[in-house]
Amino acid sequence: MSLIDKIEDLRKKPEPVRYRVLIISLIIIMSVIIFFWITLFKYSLKNSEIVGKDNSLKPLKTVSAMISDFSRAFKNNFSKVKENIKNIQK
């Protein structure tokens, strides 16, 4: 069943069911966004001491440091997940 079929099935359901699906979807999406926001905020506090010769460059360096730390942490966690999946399959 494709995504379009699921959407069509959802459109045929009564309004309270559609509303419930909307609320659940909203909660899930907002949880993911808040998780990433908090994670990046934690890295920004850690890297808040980055100061260049010109203070106008500080935000760029902070953002680049946050992105590199986040990507490094994501890669490490993703590799651990892959290893766990391989171990489960064995």
N, C-alpha and C positions, 0 to 999 in steps of 0.2 A: 504494500500500500504506500503510495507516494505522499509527499507532504501536501500536495494539492488535494488529493482525495481526503486526507484527514481534515483539511480546512473546510472542504465541502460538507463533510459529515458534521463538523462542529457548527456550521452555519444552519444546519437543519435541526439542531437540538434546541430545546427551550431556552429562553433568555436567562433564567437563573443558572443553568449549567454553563452557558457561555460566559456569564459574569464570573463564576467560580474559576473557570479556566483562565480568564483574564487576570484575576487577582493572584492566582498561583504563579502564573507566568511572570507577572510583575514582581512578585516577591523573589523569585529565583534570579531574575535578571538584575534587580537592584542589589541582591546579596553578592552577586559576582562583582558588580561595579564597586560596591563598598569594600569588599575584600581587597581588590586591586588598589583602591584609593588608600586604604589603611596601610597596605604593604609599601606603597610608594612613599607615604607620609613617614613611615618608620625609617626608610632609607634617606629621606630628605633631612630628618633630624640628625642622623648619623653623619651626613656629609655637609652639614650646615657650616662647618668651619672652613670650607673651601673658599679662599679669597685670592683673587688675582690682583695684578697691579692696578687694574682699572675695575672699579666696583660694578660697572655695567656688564662685565663678562661673568660675574659670579653666578647669575641665574643659569646661563648656558652651561657652565661647568657643572653646576649642581644637577641640572637635568640630565646631562650626559653621564655623570657618575651614577645617578639613580637608575637610568636605563641600563647601563652596563652591569651594575650590581643585580638588578632585577633579572636580566637575561641570564646571567651566570647562575643565579639561584634557581631559575626556572629550568635551565638545562640540567643542573645537578638533580633536582627533584624528578624531572622527566626520566633521566637515566635510571634513577632508583625505582621508579614505577615500572619501567620496562624490565628491569631485573626481577622485580617481584612477580610480574606477569609470567616471565619465563620460568621462575621457580614454581609457580602455581601449576603451570601446564605440565611440568615434569612429574 
